[in-house]
Amino acid sequence: MSHSTDALARFYSVIPAGGIGSRLWPLSRADAPKFLHDLTGSGQTLLRATWDRLAPLAGDQRIMVVTGRAHRAAVEDQLPELADLNVVLESEPRDSSAAIGLAAAILERREPGVIIGSFAADHVIKGPAAFRQAVVEAIAAADTGLIVTIGIQPTEPAIGFGYIKTGAALDIDGAPSAQSVNSFVEKPSVATAKRYLSSGQYLWNAGMFIARADRLLEEIGASEPELLAGLLELAEAWDTPRRGAVVDQVWPKLKKIAIDYSVAEPIAAKGGLAVIPGQFDWDDVGDFASIAKIHANGRKRDLAILGEGARVLADSSSGIVVSHTKRMIALIGVEDIVVVDTPDALLVTTSANAQKVKAVVDALRLSGSSDVL
């Protein structure tokens, strides 16, 4: 028990608060990404809810946020408890390996032996006690040198998530539910997802990673040595007056690669990745269909309405309406519709096509319509 307690005392939470959330356009924009929105109707932004889940684990002073320079003021407004030394600003997005790796390098330099956990700023989790129990187990497993992730028990054959194929149970003190990971699997087809669900061997990949910082950096270095060299150079200068100059010189040159590819998949192939099955409800709120599902509590015939003062008249309709205008929106006899009304852009689609919104954003960018992005 004392060993687990010691590991928890060395734990530091990291919140990568980046990414525009382009599948939630036009609600989520470059200057107002999805983690700064209340998408659940709770009165809290996703970022604030993430902080509140993590604070009981290690305390307010042991949470680091990695975000873009442009979002600093909004993040600090949402999180007044956030210590200045725990704000890591990106000059431009370089994907999750750079963001999480830099946090690991800074924290390892400040506190050798630190265990870090990375948790996205824009996910929705119900069951905070079960979430924290899974993290505590993950910390215990990570202290043995394993890279650990938390997988979610699938409730449906979802095609919007990656999957984790689980292996044998692991005998780890303080982590009774830990299992080995056989492989990571990309987002599957519907038929494949149904097969995964019925097999009972697969979990959803929730993108949560817990590891000793030195081990995480070691694995980044094994697959991406140039990236590691850049991260260590940044960390060495971080708490010195040279930070600004070194960031401007090194950060833009770092390779853009997701941590799934730089760490999780290679270490799984070597047998060094463990998973803790999470017994809580989770959603990455990846598109408007996800938001509709959260608000409808699983009842597909309901219409979810978001937006302060939204004016909606609906008859025999289902789906979701997000209104940031005072315009009257009338729906008659439409099912699974998605309507997002903002002052300068209107989106109309269906839940089945919600994942395709990203393609619209890509097309707008290519056409030069950056004023609405």
C-alpha distance (Angstrom), angle and dihedral (degrees) to the residues before:
residue distance angle dihedral
M1 . . .
S2 3.81 . .
H3 3.82 89.8 .
S4 3.83 90.7 55.4
T5 3.79 90.8 45.7
D6 3.80 90.6 51.5
A7 3.81 90.7 50.9
L8 3.81 91.4 50.5
A9 3.80 90.0 50.6
R10 3.82 88.5 57.2
F11 3.82 93.3 49.6
Y12 3.80 123.0 118.3
S13 3.82 124.1 -176.4
V14 3.79 119.4 -138.7
I15 3.82 121.3 -162.1
P16 3.82 114.3 -164.6
A17 3.82 102.1 -155.6
G18 3.77 101.8 -175.5
G19 3.76 139.8 108.1
I20 3.77 126.1 77.0
G21 3.80 97.0 -120.4
S22 3.79 92.4 -128.6
R23 3.83 93.7 -173.8
L24 3.81 86.3 66.9
W25 3.81 94.9 57.0
P26 3.02 131.5 165.6
L27 3.81 89.6 27.3
S28 3.81 93.8 48.8
R29 3.80 114.0 53.3
A30 3.80 137.7 169.4
D31 3.82 90.3 -96.8
A32 3.82 94.5 41.0
P33 3.84 109.4 31.7
K34 3.77 120.7 -172.3
F35 3.81 96.5 -96.6
L36 3.83 88.0 66.9
H37 3.83 92.2 57.1
D38 3.80 132.3 84.3
L39 3.80 100.2 -127.6
T40 3.80 97.7 163.3
G41 3.81 101.2 54.2
S42 3.82 90.2 -118.0
G43 3.80 94.6 122.0
Q44 3.82 89.7 -114.0
T45 3.78 129.2 100.1
L46 3.80 115.9 -122.8
L47 3.82 89.0 -109.5
R48 3.80 93.1 54.1
A49 3.80 91.6 47.5
T50 3.82 89.9 51.3
W51 3.80 91.1 52.2
D52 3.80 92.0 49.2
R53 3.82 90.9 52.5
L54 3.79 92.6 51.4
A55 3.82 102.5 39.6
P56 3.85 94.9 77.0
L57 3.83 90.2 56.8
A58 3.79 100.5 58.2
G59 3.80 108.0 -7.1
D60 3.80 133.2 -105.4
Q61 3.80 93.3 -73.3
R62 3.82 94.0 59.1
I63 3.80 100.4 58.0
M64 3.81 119.5 98.9
V65 3.81 122.2 -165.4
V66 3.81 121.4 -156.3
T67 3.80 111.2 -162.0
G68 3.79 144.0 142.6
R69 3.78 121.8 -78.1
A70 3.80 89.5 -119.1
H71 3.82 91.3 59.1
R72 3.80 99.0 48.0
A73 3.82 96.8 101.1
A74 3.81 93.5 46.7
V75 3.82 92.6 46.6
E76 3.81 93.1 49.0
D77 3.80 90.0 46.8
Q78 3.81 89.4 54.4
L79 3.81 93.4 43.6
P80 3.82 110.1 37.8
E81 3.83 89.5 166.8
L82 3.81 92.1 61.1
A83 3.81 109.2 117.3
D84 3.81 115.7 -130.5
L85 3.82 92.7 -125.2
N86 3.81 88.3 56.4
V87 3.82 94.6 59.2
V88 3.81 112.3 97.9
L89 3.79 113.2 -174.0
E90 3.80 124.0 -156.8
S91 3.80 116.5 -150.4
E92 3.82 87.8 -152.6
P93 3.83 135.2 -6.5
R94 3.82 114.1 -80.9
D95 3.85 99.5 168.1
S96 3.79 130.5 -106.4
S97 3.82 101.2 -60.3
A98 3.80 91.2 61.1
A99 3.82 94.7 41.0
I100 3.80 97.1 47.4
G101 3.79 93.1 34.5
L102 3.80 92.7 54.4
A103 3.81 90.9 50.1
A104 3.81 89.2 50.1
A105 3.81 92.7 48.7
I106 3.81 93.5 48.7
L107 3.80 93.9 46.6
E108 3.82 94.4 44.7
R109 3.80 89.5 52.4
R110 3.80 91.5 49.5
E111 3.79 96.0 40.6
P112 3.82 116.5 16.4
G113 3.80 112.0 -147.5
V114 3.82 94.2 28.8
I115 3.81 117.4 154.5
I116 3.79 114.1 -142.7
G117 3.77 132.7 -162.8
S118 3.80 122.5 -162.4
F119 3.80 117.7 -150.5
A120 3.81 123.5 174.0
A121 3.80 117.0 -116.9
D122 3.79 94.5 -135.8
H123 3.81 107.9 54.1
V124 3.80 128.0 106.8
I125 3.81 118.7 -133.3
K126 3.79 127.7 -179.7
G127 3.79 117.0 -164.4
P128 3.82 105.4 44.8
A129 3.81 94.1 -174.8
A130 3.82 92.2 55.2
F131 3.81 89.4 45.3
R132 3.80 92.2 53.4
Q133 3.81 91.5 46.8
A134 3.81 89.5 55.0
V135 3.82 90.6 49.4
V136 3.81 91.8 49.7
E137 3.82 89.5 53.4
A138 3.80 90.5 46.3
I139 3.82 90.5 52.6
A140 3.81 90.9 52.9
A141 3.80 91.0 50.0
A142 3.82 92.3 45.7
D143 3.79 90.9 53.9
T144 3.81 88.4 66.8
G145 3.82 90.0 61.9
L146 3.78 98.5 -96.8
I147 3.80 123.2 130.7
V148 3.81 104.5 -125.0
T149 3.77 133.9 -160.4
I150 3.79 132.0 -176.5
G151 3.79 114.8 -127.4
I152 3.78 126.6 -162.4
Q153 3.80 123.4 -131.3
P154 3.81 103.8 -116.9
T155 3.79 116.6 -121.7
E156 3.81 96.9 -175.6
P157 3.83 138.4 13.9
A158 3.80 93.2 -89.0
I159 3.81 117.8 -177.1
G160 3.82 96.5 -169.9
F161 3.81 95.2 74.4
G162 3.79 135.4 63.4
Y163 3.80 117.2 -121.2
I164 3.81 136.1 -132.9
K165 3.80 119.2 -143.7
T166 3.79 107.6 -145.1
G167 3.79 126.6 -143.8
A168 3.78 136.0 -173.7
A169 3.80 125.6 -20.1
L170 3.81 114.2 -97.9
D171 3.80 124.6 -136.7
I172 3.81 101.7 -133.1
D173 3.79 124.6 152.1
G174 3.80 108.9 -119.8
A175 3.81 93.7 13.8
P176 3.82 106.7 75.9
S177 3.82 95.0 162.3
A178 3.83 96.8 48.4
Q179 3.80 116.2 129.7
S180 3.77 133.4 -178.6
V181 3.81 118.5 -107.9
N182 3.79 117.7 -126.3
S183 3.79 96.8 -172.8
F184 3.79 148.6 -27.1
V185 3.81 115.5 -116.9
E186 3.81 127.0 -156.9
K187 3.81 122.0 -124.6
P188 3.82 104.2 -60.0
S189 3.80 135.3 -144.3
V190 3.81 117.8 -98.6
A191 3.81 92.0 -101.2
T192 3.80 92.3 49.8
A193 3.82 92.0 46.0
K194 3.82 89.5 53.5
R195 3.80 89.3 52.1
Y196 3.81 91.3 49.7
L197 3.79 91.1 50.1
S198 3.80 94.9 49.9
S199 3.83 93.2 46.4
G200 3.80 93.9 61.3
Q201 3.82 89.3 -145.8
Y202 3.78 98.6 101.3
L203 3.80 135.4 77.9
W204 3.80 129.9 -171.7
N205 3.79 114.0 -100.9
A206 3.81 104.6 -121.5
G207 3.80 95.1 -178.7
M208 3.81 95.0 -118.4
F209 3.80 116.0 140.6
I210 3.81 128.5 -175.9
A211 3.80 122.4 -175.8
R212 3.76 145.5 134.7
A213 3.79 103.4 -84.7
D214 3.81 92.1 -126.5
R215 3.81 91.2 53.9
L216 3.81 93.0 47.7
L217 3.80 90.6 51.3
E218 3.80 90.4 46.6
E219 3.80 90.8 55.7
I220 3.82 93.1 46.1
G221 3.79 87.4 52.3
A222 3.80 92.5 49.9
S223 3.81 92.7 58.0
E224 3.83 102.1 23.9
P225 3.83 110.1 25.2
E226 3.81 94.7 168.4
L227 3.79 91.0 52.5
L228 3.81 91.0 51.2
A229 3.82 91.3 49.6
G230 3.79 90.1 54.0
L231 3.81 93.0 47.5
L232 3.81 92.2 50.7
E233 3.81 90.8 48.6
L234 3.80 89.7 52.5
A235 3.80 93.2 46.6
E236 3.80 91.9 50.4
A237 3.81 90.4 56.6
W238 3.80 97.7 35.5
D239 3.80 100.1 94.5
T240 3.81 93.7 38.9
P241 3.82 135.1 77.9
R242 3.83 87.8 -101.1
R243 3.81 93.3 70.5
G244 3.81 98.5 99.9
A245 3.80 95.7 48.6
V246 3.80 93.9 45.2
V247 3.81 93.0 47.0
D248 3.81 91.3 51.4
Q249 3.80 90.4 49.2
V250 3.81 102.0 40.4
W251 3.82 109.5 26.0
P252 3.85 98.9 64.9
K253 3.82 90.2 53.0
L254 3.82 95.9 54.1
K255 3.79 115.3 113.9
K256 3.81 114.9 -104.6
I257 3.79 106.9 -128.9
A258 3.80 133.5 140.9
I259 3.80 116.7 -115.2
D260 3.82 88.8 -122.6
Y261 3.81 87.8 68.6
S262 3.81 100.5 36.2
V263 3.82 97.4 44.1
A264 3.81 118.7 -0.4
E265 3.81 101.3 52.9
P266 3.83 96.7 41.0
I267 3.82 94.3 46.2
A268 3.82 91.4 45.5
A269 3.81 88.2 55.6
K270 3.82 88.6 53.6
G271 3.81 93.5 48.2
G272 3.79 95.1 -112.9
L273 3.80 99.6 116.3
A274 3.81 124.8 93.4
V275 3.79 130.8 -173.3
I276 3.78 132.0 -152.2
P277 3.83 111.2 -154.3
G278 3.80 107.1 -128.4
Q279 3.79 115.5 -137.8
F280 3.79 95.6 -157.7
D281 3.80 138.6 88.4
W282 3.80 113.6 -93.9
D283 3.79 136.9 177.0
D284 3.78 129.3 173.1
V285 3.83 89.8 -150.5
G286 3.78 87.4 -133.2
D287 3.80 97.3 162.6
F288 3.79 143.6 1.5
A289 3.81 91.7 -88.0
S290 3.83 87.4 63.2
I291 3.80 91.4 52.0
A292 3.80 91.2 48.7
K293 3.81 90.3 51.4
I294 3.82 92.3 49.8
H295 3.79 92.1 52.0
A296 3.80 96.0 41.4
N297 3.82 93.5 52.2
G298 3.78 89.2 -135.3
R299 3.83 95.7 -49.1
K300 3.80 104.7 126.3
R301 3.81 93.3 -167.6
D302 3.81 93.0 65.0
L303 3.80 126.6 98.0
A304 3.82 114.8 -137.9
I305 3.79 115.7 -150.8
L306 3.81 121.4 -164.6
G307 3.77 130.0 178.9
E308 3.77 134.4 75.7
G309 3.79 108.6 -88.1
A310 3.82 92.9 0.5
R311 3.82 111.0 177.0
V312 3.79 108.5 -146.9
L313 3.80 130.6 158.7
A314 3.80 113.1 -171.4
D315 3.79 134.4 179.6
S316 3.82 121.3 -175.7
S317 3.80 91.9 -20.4
S318 3.81 135.9 132.6
G319 3.79 137.6 -172.8
I320 3.78 127.9 61.6
V321 3.80 138.2 -50.6
V322 3.81 120.7 -165.8
S323 3.79 112.6 -172.9
H324 3.80 126.4 -175.9
T325 3.80 92.9 167.6
K326 3.79 134.9 66.1
R327 3.80 90.9 -119.2
M328 3.80 116.0 130.3
I329 3.83 110.7 -116.4
A330 3.82 117.3 -162.8
L331 3.80 122.6 -168.7
I332 3.80 123.9 -171.6
G333 3.78 124.3 -177.4
V334 3.81 98.6 -23.0
E335 3.80 122.2 137.2
D336 3.80 129.0 -152.2
I337 3.79 91.5 -2.2
V338 3.80 124.4 165.3
V339 3.81 117.8 -152.6
V340 3.81 120.2 174.8
D341 3.79 113.8 179.4
T342 3.82 120.7 -171.9
P343 3.81 129.6 162.1
D344 3.82 94.0 -98.2
A345 3.81 105.3 23.6
L346 3.80 138.9 37.4
L347 3.80 124.9 -161.1
V348 3.80 123.2 -165.8
T349 3.80 120.1 177.5
T350 3.81 140.6 120.2
S351 3.78 132.3 -96.5
A352 3.81 89.9 -110.2
N353 3.81 90.2 58.6
A354 3.81 97.7 39.1
Q355 3.83 93.0 109.1
K356 3.83 89.2 60.3
V357 3.81 93.4 66.5
K358 3.81 88.5 90.5
A359 3.81 88.4 64.3
V360 3.81 89.2 57.0
V361 3.80 89.9 53.1
D362 3.80 90.4 49.6
A363 3.81 90.5 50.3
L364 3.82 92.1 49.1
R365 3.79 90.2 50.8
L366 3.80 92.1 50.3
S367 3.81 91.7 47.8
G368 3.79 91.8 53.3
S369 3.81 95.9 -111.5
S370 3.79 92.7 135.6
D371 3.82 91.4 139.3
V372 3.83 89.7 80.0
L373 3.81 95.7 43.8
